[in-house]
Amino acid sequence: MFEIVWAVGLKYSDGFSKLGPSALTIAAMGASIWFLAVAMKQLPLGTAYAIWTGIGAVGTVIAGVILFSESTSALRIACIVFILLGIAGLKLTTTA
């Protein structure tokens, strides 16, 4: 979740020129990295990082659609599905 918050926060921070959104963005970045480090205690590096970035990518696309009226074309939705399938596949084939 923090991965999505900091990505959206970057948009609202206006290049780190707005103090509130910038502070929230930086805090969310720190929390996101901390949770990634915690996940890496149990998961292999490649799996943990792919899940972290995949959830961030899918979440930010969804946030962009909701908050900024970004496109919901069939191709974009298909790409999100492929990312989710990749995340699920990596997790299902990971032995920790």
mmCIF file as gemmi writes it, N, C-alpha and C atoms, coordinates in Angstrom:
data_model
loop_
_atom_site.group_PDB
_atom_site.id
_atom_site.type_symbol
_atom_site.label_atom_id
_atom_site.label_alt_id
_atom_site.label_comp_id
_atom_site.label_asym_id
_atom_site.label_entity_id
_atom_site.label_seq_id
_atom_site.pdbx_PDB_ins_code
_atom_site.Cartn_x
_atom_site.Cartn_y
_atom_site.Cartn_z
_atom_site.occupancy
_atom_site.B_iso_or_equiv
_atom_site.pdbx_formal_charge
_atom_site.auth_seq_id
_atom_site.auth_asym_id
_atom_site.pdbx_PDB_model_num
ATOM 1 N N . MET Axp A 1 ? 0.822 -1.195 0 1 0 ? 1 A 1
ATOM 2 C CA . MET Axp A 1 ? 0 0 0 1 0 ? 1 A 1
ATOM 3 C C . MET Axp A 1 ? 0.875 1.272 0 1 0 ? 1 A 1
ATOM 4 N N . PHE Axp A 2 ? 1.949 1.229 0.778 1 0 ? 2 A 1
ATOM 5 C CA . PHE Axp A 2 ? 2.813 2.407 0.839 1 0 ? 2 A 1
ATOM 6 C C . PHE Axp A 2 ? 3.466 2.711 -0.508 1 0 ? 2 A 1
ATOM 7 N N . GLU Axp A 3 ? 3.692 1.668 -1.291 1 0 ? 3 A 1
ATOM 8 C CA . GLU Axp A 3 ? 4.262 1.855 -2.63 1 0 ? 3 A 1
ATOM 9 C C . GLU Axp A 3 ? 3.318 2.698 -3.489 1 0 ? 3 A 1
ATOM 10 N N . ILE Axp A 4 ? 2.041 2.457 -3.366 1 0 ? 4 A 1
ATOM 11 C CA . ILE Axp A 4 ? 1.03 3.206 -4.114 1 0 ? 4 A 1
ATOM 12 C C . ILE Axp A 4 ? 0.921 4.63 -3.576 1 0 ? 4 A 1
ATOM 13 N N . VAL Axp A 5 ? 0.938 4.761 -2.25 1 0 ? 5 A 1
ATOM 14 C CA . VAL Axp A 5 ? 0.819 6.09 -1.627 1 0 ? 5 A 1
ATOM 15 C C . VAL Axp A 5 ? 1.954 6.999 -2.063 1 0 ? 5 A 1
ATOM 16 N N . TRP Axp A 6 ? 3.189 6.483 -2.063 1 0 ? 6 A 1
ATOM 17 C CA . TRP Axp A 6 ? 4.292 7.391 -2.427 1 0 ? 6 A 1
ATOM 18 C C . TRP Axp A 6 ? 4.268 7.742 -3.903 1 0 ? 6 A 1
ATOM 19 N N . ALA Axp A 7 ? 3.839 6.809 -4.757 1 0 ? 7 A 1
ATOM 20 C CA . ALA Axp A 7 ? 3.773 7.126 -6.18 1 0 ? 7 A 1
ATOM 21 C C . ALA Axp A 7 ? 2.721 8.195 -6.46 1 0 ? 7 A 1
ATOM 22 N N . VAL Axp A 8 ? 1.56 8.059 -5.832 1 0 ? 8 A 1
ATOM 23 C CA . VAL Axp A 8 ? 0.511 9.08 -5.984 1 0 ? 8 A 1
ATOM 24 C C . VAL Axp A 8 ? 0.961 10.39 -5.334 1 0 ? 8 A 1
ATOM 25 N N . GLY Axp A 9 ? 1.641 10.258 -4.205 1 0 ? 9 A 1
ATOM 26 C CA . GLY Axp A 9 ? 2.149 11.445 -3.521 1 0 ? 9 A 1
ATOM 27 C C . GLY Axp A 9 ? 3.096 12.259 -4.373 1 0 ? 9 A 1
ATOM 28 N N . LEU Axp A 10 ? 3.888 11.589 -5.205 1 0 ? 10 A 1
ATOM 29 C CA . LEU Axp A 10 ? 4.783 12.317 -6.11 1 0 ? 10 A 1
ATOM 30 C C . LEU Axp A 10 ? 3.996 13.246 -7.028 1 0 ? 10 A 1
ATOM 31 N N . LYS Axp A 11 ? 2.861 12.768 -7.493 1 0 ? 11 A 1
ATOM 32 C CA . LYS Axp A 11 ? 2.017 13.584 -8.37 1 0 ? 11 A 1
ATOM 33 C C . LYS Axp A 11 ? 1.518 14.823 -7.625 1 0 ? 11 A 1
ATOM 34 N N . TYR Axp A 12 ? 1.054 14.606 -6.397 1 0 ? 12 A 1
ATOM 35 C CA . TYR Axp A 12 ? 0.514 15.718 -5.61 1 0 ? 12 A 1
ATOM 36 C C . TYR Axp A 12 ? 1.59 16.657 -5.064 1 0 ? 12 A 1
ATOM 37 N N . SER Axp A 13 ? 2.825 16.176 -4.936 1 0 ? 13 A 1
ATOM 38 C CA . SER Axp A 13 ? 3.889 17.003 -4.351 1 0 ? 13 A 1
ATOM 39 C C . SER Axp A 13 ? 4.388 18.082 -5.312 1 0 ? 13 A 1
ATOM 40 N N . ASP Axp A 14 ? 4.03 17.945 -6.585 1 0 ? 14 A 1
ATOM 41 C CA . ASP Axp A 14 ? 4.421 18.928 -7.602 1 0 ? 14 A 1
ATOM 42 C C . ASP Axp A 14 ? 5.931 19.146 -7.6 1 0 ? 14 A 1
ATOM 43 N N . GLY Axp A 15 ? 6.647 18.022 -7.79 1 0 ? 15 A 1
ATOM 44 C CA . GLY Axp A 15 ? 8.111 18.101 -7.829 1 0 ? 15 A 1
ATOM 45 C C . GLY Axp A 15 ? 8.722 18.437 -6.482 1 0 ? 15 A 1
ATOM 46 N N . PHE Axp A 16 ? 8.114 17.964 -5.414 1 0 ? 16 A 1
ATOM 47 C CA . PHE Axp A 16 ? 8.523 18.231 -4.032 1 0 ? 16 A 1
ATOM 48 C C . PHE Axp A 16 ? 8.459 19.717 -3.674 1 0 ? 16 A 1
ATOM 49 N N . SER Axp A 17 ? 7.582 20.457 -4.34 1 0 ? 17 A 1
ATOM 50 C CA . SER Axp A 17 ? 7.442 21.879 -4.028 1 0 ? 17 A 1
ATOM 51 C C . SER Axp A 17 ? 6.32 22.155 -3.021 1 0 ? 17 A 1
ATOM 52 N N . LYS Axp A 18 ? 5.534 21.156 -2.685 1 0 ? 18 A 1
ATOM 53 C CA . LYS Axp A 18 ? 4.464 21.3 -1.689 1 0 ? 18 A 1
ATOM 54 C C . LYS Axp A 18 ? 4.837 20.463 -0.467 1 0 ? 18 A 1
ATOM 55 N N . LEU Axp A 19 ? 4.945 21.125 0.683 1 0 ? 19 A 1
ATOM 56 C CA . LEU Axp A 19 ? 5.487 20.494 1.89 1 0 ? 19 A 1
ATOM 57 C C . LEU Axp A 19 ? 4.681 19.29 2.359 1 0 ? 19 A 1
ATOM 58 N N . GLY Axp A 20 ? 3.377 19.416 2.514 1 0 ? 20 A 1
ATOM 59 C CA . GLY Axp A 20 ? 2.551 18.319 3.036 1 0 ? 20 A 1
ATOM 60 C C . GLY Axp A 20 ? 2.632 17.067 2.192 1 0 ? 20 A 1
ATOM 61 N N . PRO Axp A 21 ? 2.293 17.16 0.898 1 0 ? 21 A 1
ATOM 62 C CA . PRO Axp A 21 ? 2.394 15.965 0.057 1 0 ? 21 A 1
ATOM 63 C C . PRO Axp A 21 ? 3.825 15.421 -0.052 1 0 ? 21 A 1
ATOM 64 N N . SER Axp A 22 ? 4.806 16.314 -0.014 1 0 ? 22 A 1
ATOM 65 C CA . SER Axp A 22 ? 6.201 15.866 -0.088 1 0 ? 22 A 1
ATOM 66 C C . SER Axp A 22 ? 6.579 15.057 1.152 1 0 ? 22 A 1
ATOM 67 N N . ALA Axp A 23 ? 6.18 15.531 2.326 1 0 ? 23 A 1
ATOM 68 C CA . ALA Axp A 23 ? 6.476 14.819 3.575 1 0 ? 23 A 1
ATOM 69 C C . ALA Axp A 23 ? 5.788 13.462 3.599 1 0 ? 23 A 1
ATOM 70 N N . LEU Axp A 24 ? 4.53 13.409 3.171 1 0 ? 24 A 1
ATOM 71 C CA . LEU Axp A 24 ? 3.798 12.147 3.111 1 0 ? 24 A 1
ATOM 72 C C . LEU Axp A 24 ? 4.467 11.189 2.133 1 0 ? 24 A 1
ATOM 73 N N . THR Axp A 25 ? 4.897 11.705 1.005 1 0 ? 25 A 1
ATOM 74 C CA . THR Axp A 25 ? 5.554 10.884 -0.012 1 0 ? 25 A 1
ATOM 75 C C . THR Axp A 25 ? 6.839 10.278 0.537 1 0 ? 25 A 1
ATOM 76 N N . ILE Axp A 26 ? 7.657 11.075 1.175 1 0 ? 26 A 1
ATOM 77 C CA . ILE Axp A 26 ? 8.935 10.597 1.715 1 0 ? 26 A 1
ATOM 78 C C . ILE Axp A 26 ? 8.704 9.57 2.826 1 0 ? 26 A 1
ATOM 79 N N . ALA Axp A 27 ? 7.719 9.824 3.69 1 0 ? 27 A 1
ATOM 80 C CA . ALA Axp A 27 ? 7.401 8.86 4.757 1 0 ? 27 A 1
ATOM 81 C C . ALA Axp A 27 ? 6.919 7.541 4.161 1 0 ? 27 A 1
ATOM 82 N N . ALA Axp A 28 ? 6.068 7.616 3.137 1 0 ? 28 A 1
ATOM 83 C CA . ALA Axp A 28 ? 5.562 6.4 2.498 1 0 ? 28 A 1
ATOM 84 C C . ALA Axp A 28 ? 6.684 5.645 1.798 1 0 ? 28 A 1
ATOM 85 N N . MET Axp A 29 ? 7.648 6.373 1.207 1 0 ? 29 A 1
ATOM 86 C CA . MET Axp A 29 ? 8.803 5.72 0.583 1 0 ? 29 A 1
ATOM 87 C C . MET Axp A 29 ? 9.581 4.912 1.619 1 0 ? 29 A 1
ATOM 88 N N . GLY Axp A 30 ? 9.829 5.533 2.75 1 0 ? 30 A 1
ATOM 89 C CA . GLY Axp A 30 ? 10.566 4.849 3.814 1 0 ? 30 A 1
ATOM 90 C C . GLY Axp A 30 ? 9.833 3.611 4.307 1 0 ? 30 A 1
ATOM 91 N N . ALA Axp A 31 ? 8.536 3.747 4.528 1 0 ? 31 A 1
ATOM 92 C CA . ALA Axp A 31 ? 7.742 2.613 4.996 1 0 ? 31 A 1
ATOM 93 C C . ALA Axp A 31 ? 7.715 1.51 3.948 1 0 ? 31 A 1
ATOM 94 N N . SER Axp A 32 ? 7.591 1.88 2.697 1 0 ? 32 A 1
ATOM 95 C CA . SER Axp A 32 ? 7.543 0.905 1.609 1 0 ? 32 A 1
ATOM 96 C C . SER Axp A 32 ? 8.835 0.09 1.546 1 0 ? 32 A 1
ATOM 97 N N . ILE Axp A 33 ? 9.955 0.767 1.635 1 0 ? 33 A 1
ATOM 98 C CA . ILE Axp A 33 ? 11.251 0.083 1.592 1 0 ? 33 A 1
ATOM 99 C C . ILE Axp A 33 ? 11.44 -0.796 2.835 1 0 ? 33 A 1
ATOM 100 N N . TRP Axp A 34 ? 10.981 -0.31 3.98 1 0 ? 34 A 1
ATOM 101 C CA . TRP Axp A 34 ? 11.092 -1.091 5.205 1 0 ? 34 A 1
ATOM 102 C C . TRP Axp A 34 ? 10.313 -2.393 5.074 1 0 ? 34 A 1
ATOM 103 N N . PHE Axp A 35 ? 9.068 -2.311 4.566 1 0 ? 35 A 1
ATOM 104 C CA . PHE Axp A 35 ? 8.264 -3.518 4.394 1 0 ? 35 A 1
ATOM 105 C C . PHE Axp A 35 ? 8.876 -4.462 3.348 1 0 ? 35 A 1
ATOM 106 N N . LEU Axp A 36 ? 9.503 -3.916 2.329 1 0 ? 36 A 1
ATOM 107 C CA . LEU Axp A 36 ? 10.204 -4.756 1.363 1 0 ? 36 A 1
ATOM 108 C C . LEU Axp A 36 ? 11.335 -5.51 2.06 1 0 ? 36 A 1
ATOM 109 N N . ALA Axp A 37 ? 12.077 -4.821 2.893 1 0 ? 37 A 1
ATOM 110 C CA . ALA Axp A 37 ? 13.176 -5.46 3.623 1 0 ? 37 A 1
ATOM 111 C C . ALA Axp A 37 ? 12.648 -6.568 4.532 1 0 ? 37 A 1
ATOM 112 N N . VAL Axp A 38 ? 11.529 -6.333 5.183 1 0 ? 38 A 1
ATOM 113 C CA . VAL Axp A 38 ? 10.917 -7.352 6.039 1 0 ? 38 A 1
ATOM 114 C C . VAL Axp A 38 ? 10.498 -8.56 5.195 1 0 ? 38 A 1
ATOM 115 N N . ALA Axp A 39 ? 9.893 -8.316 4.041 1 0 ? 39 A 1
ATOM 116 C CA . ALA Axp A 39 ? 9.463 -9.412 3.161 1 0 ? 39 A 1
ATOM 117 C C . ALA Axp A 39 ? 10.643 -10.241 2.696 1 0 ? 39 A 1
ATOM 118 N N . MET Axp A 40 ? 11.786 -9.594 2.492 1 0 ? 40 A 1
ATOM 119 C CA . MET Axp A 40 ? 12.969 -10.312 2.002 1 0 ? 40 A 1
ATOM 120 C C . MET Axp A 40 ? 13.561 -11.26 3.042 1 0 ? 40 A 1
ATOM 121 N N . LYS Axp A 41 ? 13.1 -11.163 4.28 1 0 ? 41 A 1
ATOM 122 C CA . LYS Axp A 41 ? 13.524 -12.145 5.274 1 0 ? 41 A 1
ATOM 123 C C . LYS Axp A 41 ? 12.944 -13.521 4.955 1 0 ? 41 A 1
ATOM 124 N N . GLN Axp A 42 ? 11.787 -13.541 4.3 1 0 ? 42 A 1
ATOM 125 C CA . GLN Axp A 42 ? 11.097 -14.787 4.013 1 0 ? 42 A 1
ATOM 126 C C . GLN Axp A 42 ? 11.11 -15.171 2.538 1 0 ? 42 A 1
ATOM 127 N N . LEU Axp A 43 ? 11.158 -14.178 1.656 1 0 ? 43 A 1
ATOM 128 C CA . LEU Axp A 43 ? 11.05 -14.425 0.222 1 0 ? 43 A 1
ATOM 129 C C . LEU Axp A 43 ? 12.391 -14.212 -0.474 1 0 ? 43 A 1
ATOM 130 N N . PRO Axp A 44 ? 12.619 -14.917 -1.571 1 0 ? 44 A 1
ATOM 131 C CA . PRO Axp A 44 ? 13.818 -14.654 -2.361 1 0 ? 44 A 1
ATOM 132 C C . PRO Axp A 44 ? 13.792 -13.224 -2.921 1 0 ? 44 A 1
ATOM 133 N N . LEU Axp A 45 ? 14.949 -12.679 -3.163 1 0 ? 45 A 1
ATOM 134 C CA . LEU Axp A 45 ? 15.09 -11.313 -3.661 1 0 ? 45 A 1
ATOM 135 C C . LEU Axp A 45 ? 14.221 -11.048 -4.889 1 0 ? 45 A 1
ATOM 136 N N . GLY Axp A 46 ? 14.354 -11.876 -5.917 1 0 ? 46 A 1
ATOM 137 C CA . GLY Axp A 46 ? 13.617 -11.651 -7.164 1 0 ? 46 A 1
ATOM 138 C C . GLY Axp A 46 ? 12.118 -11.665 -6.97 1 0 ? 46 A 1
ATOM 139 N N . THR Axp A 47 ? 11.627 -12.597 -6.174 1 0 ? 47 A 1
ATOM 140 C CA . THR Axp A 47 ? 10.193 -12.686 -5.924 1 0 ? 47 A 1
ATOM 141 C C . THR Axp A 47 ? 9.708 -11.487 -5.133 1 0 ? 47 A 1
ATOM 142 N N . ALA Axp A 48 ? 10.396 -11.157 -4.052 1 0 ? 48 A 1
ATOM 143 C CA . ALA Axp A 48 ? 9.984 -10.035 -3.209 1 0 ? 48 A 1
ATOM 144 C C . ALA Axp A 48 ? 9.959 -8.729 -3.998 1 0 ? 48 A 1
ATOM 145 N N . TYR Axp A 49 ? 11.013 -8.48 -4.759 1 0 ? 49 A 1
ATOM 146 C CA . TYR Axp A 49 ? 11.088 -7.229 -5.507 1 0 ? 49 A 1
ATOM 147 C C . TYR Axp A 49 ? 10.042 -7.178 -6.616 1 0 ? 49 A 1
ATOM 148 N N . ALA Axp A 50 ? 9.824 -8.288 -7.305 1 0 ? 50 A 1
ATOM 149 C CA . ALA Axp A 50 ? 8.822 -8.32 -8.373 1 0 ? 50 A 1
ATOM 150 C C . ALA Axp A 50 ? 7.419 -8.091 -7.821 1 0 ? 50 A 1
ATOM 151 N N . ILE Axp A 51 ? 7.12 -8.689 -6.685 1 0 ? 51 A 1
ATOM 152 C CA . ILE Axp A 51 ? 5.812 -8.47 -6.066 1 0 ? 51 A 1
ATOM 153 C C . ILE Axp A 51 ? 5.677 -7.019 -5.641 1 0 ? 51 A 1
ATOM 154 N N . TRP Axp A 52 ? 6.723 -6.465 -5.039 1 0 ? 52 A 1
ATOM 155 C CA . TRP Axp A 52 ? 6.712 -5.077 -4.567 1 0 ? 52 A 1
ATOM 156 C C . TRP Axp A 52 ? 6.467 -4.109 -5.722 1 0 ? 52 A 1
ATOM 157 N N . THR Axp A 53 ? 7.22 -4.274 -6.79 1 0 ? 53 A 1
ATOM 158 C CA . THR Axp A 53 ? 7.048 -3.363 -7.925 1 0 ? 53 A 1
ATOM 159 C C . THR Axp A 53 ? 5.749 -3.635 -8.672 1 0 ? 53 A 1
ATOM 160 N N . GLY Axp A 54 ? 5.356 -4.897 -8.744 1 0 ? 54 A 1
ATOM 161 C CA . GLY Axp A 54 ? 4.113 -5.234 -9.441 1 0 ? 54 A 1
ATOM 162 C C . GLY Axp A 54 ? 2.894 -4.668 -8.748 1 0 ? 54 A 1
ATOM 163 N N . ILE Axp A 55 ? 2.84 -4.819 -7.436 1 0 ? 55 A 1
ATOM 164 C CA . ILE Axp A 55 ? 1.721 -4.249 -6.678 1 0 ? 55 A 1
ATOM 165 C C . ILE Axp A 55 ? 1.724 -2.729 -6.824 1 0 ? 55 A 1
ATOM 166 N N . GLY Axp A 56 ? 2.902 -2.137 -6.778 1 0 ? 56 A 1
ATOM 167 C CA . GLY Axp A 56 ? 2.997 -0.679 -6.964 1 0 ? 56 A 1
ATOM 168 C C . GLY Axp A 56 ? 2.513 -0.256 -8.337 1 0 ? 56 A 1
ATOM 169 N N . ALA Axp A 57 ? 2.907 -0.997 -9.36 1 0 ? 57 A 1
ATOM 170 C CA . ALA Axp A 57 ? 2.502 -0.654 -10.728 1 0 ? 57 A 1
ATOM 171 C C . ALA Axp A 57 ? 0.998 -0.788 -10.91 1 0 ? 57 A 1
ATOM 172 N N . VAL Axp A 58 ? 0.442 -1.899 -10.489 1 0 ? 58 A 1
ATOM 173 C CA . VAL Axp A 58 ? -1 -2.108 -10.64 1 0 ? 58 A 1
ATOM 174 C C . VAL Axp A 58 ? -1.779 -1.099 -9.798 1 0 ? 58 A 1
ATOM 175 N N . GLY Axp A 59 ? -1.328 -0.914 -8.571 1 0 ? 59 A 1
ATOM 176 C CA . GLY Axp A 59 ? -2.012 0.036 -7.686 1 0 ? 59 A 1
ATOM 177 C C . GLY Axp A 59 ? -1.988 1.463 -8.194 1 0 ? 59 A 1
ATOM 178 N N . THR Axp A 60 ? -0.861 1.88 -8.749 1 0 ? 60 A 1
ATOM 179 C CA . THR Axp A 60 ? -0.785 3.249 -9.252 1 0 ? 60 A 1
ATOM 180 C C . THR Axp A 60 ? -1.599 3.431 -10.526 1 0 ? 60 A 1
ATOM 181 N N . VAL Axp A 61 ? -1.705 2.395 -11.332 1 0 ? 61 A 1
ATOM 182 C CA . VAL Axp A 61 ? -2.584 2.49 -12.505 1 0 ? 61 A 1
ATOM 183 C C . VAL Axp A 61 ? -4.03 2.657 -12.051 1 0 ? 61 A 1
ATOM 184 N N . ILE Axp A 62 ? -4.432 1.852 -11.086 1 0 ? 62 A 1
ATOM 185 C CA . ILE Axp A 62 ? -5.803 1.956 -10.565 1 0 ? 62 A 1
ATOM 186 C C . ILE Axp A 62 ? -6.026 3.322 -9.926 1 0 ? 62 A 1
ATOM 187 N N . ALA Axp A 63 ? -5.05 3.794 -9.147 1 0 ? 63 A 1
ATOM 188 C CA . ALA Axp A 63 ? -5.167 5.124 -8.538 1 0 ? 63 A 1
ATOM 189 C C . ALA Axp A 63 ? -5.24 6.205 -9.606 1 0 ? 63 A 1
ATOM 190 N N . GLY Axp A 64 ? -4.461 6.066 -10.664 1 0 ? 64 A 1
ATOM 191 C CA . GLY Axp A 64 ? -4.498 7.037 -11.761 1 0 ? 64 A 1
ATOM 192 C C . GLY Axp A 64 ? -5.853 7.088 -12.43 1 0 ? 64 A 1
ATOM 193 N N . VAL Axp A 65 ? -6.475 5.938 -12.586 1 0 ? 65 A 1
ATOM 194 C CA . VAL Axp A 65 ? -7.818 5.889 -13.182 1 0 ? 65 A 1
ATOM 195 C C . VAL Axp A 65 ? -8.824 6.581 -12.26 1 0 ? 65 A 1
ATOM 196 N N . ILE Axp A 66 ? -8.751 6.283 -10.967 1 0 ? 66 A 1
ATOM 197 C CA . ILE Axp A 66 ? -9.715 6.835 -10.007 1 0 ? 66 A 1
ATOM 198 C C . ILE Axp A 66 ? -9.483 8.321 -9.75 1 0 ? 66 A 1
ATOM 199 N N . LEU Axp A 67 ? -8.225 8.702 -9.524 1 0 ? 67 A 1
ATOM 200 C CA . LEU Axp A 67 ? -7.923 10.075 -9.099 1 0 ? 67 A 1
ATOM 201 C C . LEU Axp A 67 ? -7.703 11.052 -10.248 1 0 ? 67 A 1
ATOM 202 N N . PHE Axp A 68 ? -7.196 10.552 -11.377 1 0 ? 68 A 1
ATOM 203 C CA . PHE Axp A 68 ? -6.789 11.454 -12.451 1 0 ? 68 A 1
ATOM 204 C C . PHE Axp A 68 ? -7.467 11.155 -13.786 1 0 ? 68 A 1
ATOM 205 N N . SER Axp A 69 ? -8.492 10.33 -13.764 1 0 ? 69 A 1
ATOM 206 C CA . SER Axp A 69 ? -9.274 9.985 -14.964 1 0 ? 69 A 1
ATOM 207 C C . SER Axp A 69 ? -8.397 9.46 -16.102 1 0 ? 69 A 1
ATOM 208 N N . GLU Axp A 70 ? -7.404 8.638 -15.763 1 0 ? 70 A 1
ATOM 209 C CA . GLU Axp A 70 ? -6.549 8.059 -16.789 1 0 ? 70 A 1
ATOM 210 C C . GLU Axp A 70 ? -7.301 6.965 -17.551 1 0 ? 70 A 1
ATOM 211 N N . SER Axp A 71 ? -6.783 6.581 -18.677 1 0 ? 71 A 1
ATOM 212 C CA . SER Axp A 71 ? -7.426 5.645 -19.59 1 0 ? 71 A 1
ATOM 213 C C . SER Axp A 71 ? -7.698 4.276 -18.954 1 0 ? 71 A 1
ATOM 214 N N . THR Axp A 72 ? -8.83 3.695 -19.348 1 0 ? 72 A 1
ATOM 215 C CA . THR Axp A 72 ? -9.168 2.327 -18.958 1 0 ? 72 A 1
ATOM 216 C C . THR Axp A 72 ? -9.335 1.457 -20.204 1 0 ? 72 A 1
ATOM 217 N N . SER Axp A 73 ? -8.472 1.67 -21.166 1 0 ? 73 A 1
ATOM 218 C CA . SER Axp A 73 ? -8.569 0.922 -22.418 1 0 ? 73 A 1
ATOM 219 C C . SER Axp A 73 ? -8.38 -0.571 -22.165 1 0 ? 73 A 1
ATOM 220 N N . ALA Axp A 74 ? -8.889 -1.356 -23.072 1 0 ? 74 A 1
ATOM 221 C CA . ALA Axp A 74 ? -8.781 -2.815 -22.964 1 0 ? 74 A 1
ATOM 222 C C . ALA Axp A 74 ? -7.322 -3.259 -22.898 1 0 ? 74 A 1
ATOM 223 N N . LEU Axp A 75 ? -6.458 -2.605 -23.641 1 0 ? 75 A 1
ATOM 224 C CA . LEU Axp A 75 ? -5.044 -2.966 -23.624 1 0 ? 75 A 1
ATOM 225 C C . LEU Axp A 75 ? -4.42 -2.698 -22.256 1 0 ? 75 A 1
ATOM 226 N N . ARG Axp A 76 ? -4.748 -1.571 -21.638 1 0 ? 76 A 1
ATOM 227 C CA . ARG Axp A 76 ? -4.226 -1.278 -20.294 1 0 ? 76 A 1
ATOM 228 C C . ARG Axp A 76 ? -4.713 -2.317 -19.29 1 0 ? 76 A 1
ATOM 229 N N . ILE Axp A 77 ? -5.986 -2.669 -19.359 1 0 ? 77 A 1
ATOM 230 C CA . ILE Axp A 77 ? -6.537 -3.673 -18.442 1 0 ? 77 A 1
ATOM 231 C C . ILE Axp A 77 ? -5.852 -5.022 -18.674 1 0 ? 77 A 1
ATOM 232 N N . ALA Axp A 78 ? -5.641 -5.386 -19.923 1 0 ? 78 A 1
ATOM 233 C CA . ALA Axp A 78 ? -4.956 -6.642 -20.236 1 0 ? 78 A 1
ATOM 234 C C . ALA Axp A 78 ? -3.532 -6.645 -19.667 1 0 ? 78 A 1
ATOM 235 N N . CYS Axp A 79 ? -2.851 -5.539 -19.769 1 0 ? 79 A 1
ATOM 236 C CA . CYS Axp A 79 ? -1.495 -5.449 -19.232 1 0 ? 79 A 1
ATOM 237 C C . CYS Axp A 79 ? -1.493 -5.604 -17.716 1 0 ? 79 A 1
ATOM 238 N N . ILE Axp A 80 ? -2.471 -5.023 -17.05 1 0 ? 80 A 1
ATOM 239 C CA . ILE Axp A 80 ? -2.587 -5.182 -15.595 1 0 ? 80 A 1
ATOM 240 C C . ILE Axp A 80 ? -2.806 -6.648 -15.251 1 0 ? 80 A 1
ATOM 241 N N . VAL Axp A 81 ? -3.664 -7.312 -16.007 1 0 ? 81 A 1
ATOM 242 C CA . VAL Axp A 81 ? -3.908 -8.739 -15.775 1 0 ? 81 A 1
ATOM 243 C C . VAL Axp A 81 ? -2.616 -9.533 -15.934 1 0 ? 81 A 1
ATOM 244 N N . PHE Axp A 82 ? -1.812 -9.23 -16.939 1 0 ? 82 A 1
ATOM 245 C CA . PHE Axp A 82 ? -0.542 -9.936 -17.134 1 0 ? 82 A 1
ATOM 246 C C . PHE Axp A 82 ? 0.412 -9.69 -15.962 1 0 ? 82 A 1
ATOM 247 N N . ILE Axp A 83 ? 0.44 -8.481 -15.45 1 0 ? 83 A 1
ATOM 248 C CA . ILE Axp A 83 ? 1.287 -8.194 -14.286 1 0 ? 83 A 1
ATOM 249 C C . ILE Axp A 83 ? 0.819 -9.025 -13.097 1 0 ? 83 A 1
ATOM 250 N N . LEU Axp A 84 ? -0.488 -9.054 -12.858 1 0 ? 84 A 1
ATOM 251 C CA . LEU Axp A 84 ? -1.032 -9.825 -11.742 1 0 ? 84 A 1
ATOM 252 C C . LEU Axp A 84 ? -0.75 -11.319 -11.905 1 0 ? 84 A 1
ATOM 253 N N . LEU Axp A 85 ? -0.864 -11.82 -13.126 1 0 ? 85 A 1
ATOM 254 C CA . LEU Axp A 85 ? -0.542 -13.232 -13.379 1 0 ? 85 A 1
ATOM 255 C C . LEU Axp A 85 ? 0.939 -13.508 -13.102 1 0 ? 85 A 1
ATOM 256 N N . GLY Axp A 86 ? 1.795 -12.574 -13.482 1 0 ? 86 A 1
ATOM 257 C CA . GLY Axp A 86 ? 3.22 -12.732 -13.208 1 0 ? 86 A 1
ATOM 258 C C . GLY Axp A 86 ? 3.52 -12.743 -11.724 1 0 ? 86 A 1
ATOM 259 N N . ILE Axp A 87 ? 2.886 -11.843 -10.982 1 0 ? 87 A 1
ATOM 260 C CA . ILE Axp A 87 ? 3.067 -11.807 -9.525 1 0 ? 87 A 1
ATOM 261 C C . ILE Axp A 87 ? 2.609 -13.128 -8.907 1 0 ? 87 A 1
ATOM 262 N N . ALA Axp A 88 ? 1.415 -13.567 -9.293 1 0 ? 88 A 1
ATOM 263 C CA . ALA Axp A 88 ? 0.882 -14.827 -8.754 1 0 ? 88 A 1
ATOM 264 C C . ALA Axp A 88 ? 1.791 -15.996 -9.123 1 0 ? 88 A 1
ATOM 265 N N . GLY Axp A 89 ? 2.261 -16.031 -10.364 1 0 ? 89 A 1
ATOM 266 C CA . GLY Axp A 89 ? 3.14 -17.112 -10.796 1 0 ? 89 A 1
ATOM 267 C C . GLY Axp A 89 ? 4.44 -17.149 -10.004 1 0 ? 89 A 1
ATOM 268 N N . LEU Axp A 90 ? 5.036 -16.001 -9.788 1 0 ? 90 A 1
ATOM 269 C CA . LEU Axp A 90 ? 6.278 -15.959 -9.008 1 0 ? 90 A 1
ATOM 270 C C . LEU Axp A 90 ? 6.043 -16.435 -7.578 1 0 ? 90 A 1
ATOM 271 N N . LYS Axp A 91 ? 4.947 -15.977 -6.984 1 0 ? 91 A 1
ATOM 272 C CA . LYS Axp A 91 ? 4.665 -16.375 -5.601 1 0 ? 91 A 1
ATOM 273 C C . LYS Axp A 91 ? 4.376 -17.868 -5.519 1 0 ? 91 A 1
ATOM 274 N N . LEU Axp A 92 ? 3.62 -18.398 -6.476 1 0 ? 92 A 1
ATOM 275 C CA . LEU Axp A 92 ? 3.272 -19.822 -6.447 1 0 ? 92 A 1
ATOM 276 C C . LEU Axp A 92 ? 4.477 -20.727 -6.669 1 0 ? 92 A 1
ATOM 277 N N . THR Axp A 93 ? 5.477 -20.234 -7.371 1 0 ? 93 A 1
ATOM 278 C CA . THR Axp A 93 ? 6.656 -21.06 -7.657 1 0 ? 93 A 1
ATOM 279 C C . THR Axp A 93 ? 7.817 -20.788 -6.712 1 0 ? 93 A 1
ATOM 280 N N . THR Axp A 94 ? 7.575 -19.997 -5.674 1 0 ? 94 A 1
ATOM 281 C CA . THR Axp A 94 ? 8.613 -19.656 -4.722 1 0 ? 94 A 1
ATOM 282 C C . THR Axp A 94 ? 8.554 -20.603 -3.52 1 0 ? 94 A 1
ATOM 283 N N . THR Axp A 95 ? 9.699 -21.126 -3.185 1 0 ? 95 A 1
ATOM 284 C CA . THR Axp A 95 ? 9.816 -21.92 -1.963 1 0 ? 95 A 1
ATOM 285 C C . THR Axp A 95 ? 10.722 -21.167 -1.017 1 0 ? 95 A 1
ATOM 286 N N . ALA Axp A 96 ? 10.198 -20.869 0.135 1 0 ? 96 A 1
ATOM 287 C CA . ALA Axp A 96 ? 10.993 -20.099 1.102 1 0 ? 96 A 1
ATOM 288 C C . ALA Axp A 96 ? 11.251 -20.893 2.349 1 0 ? 96 A 1
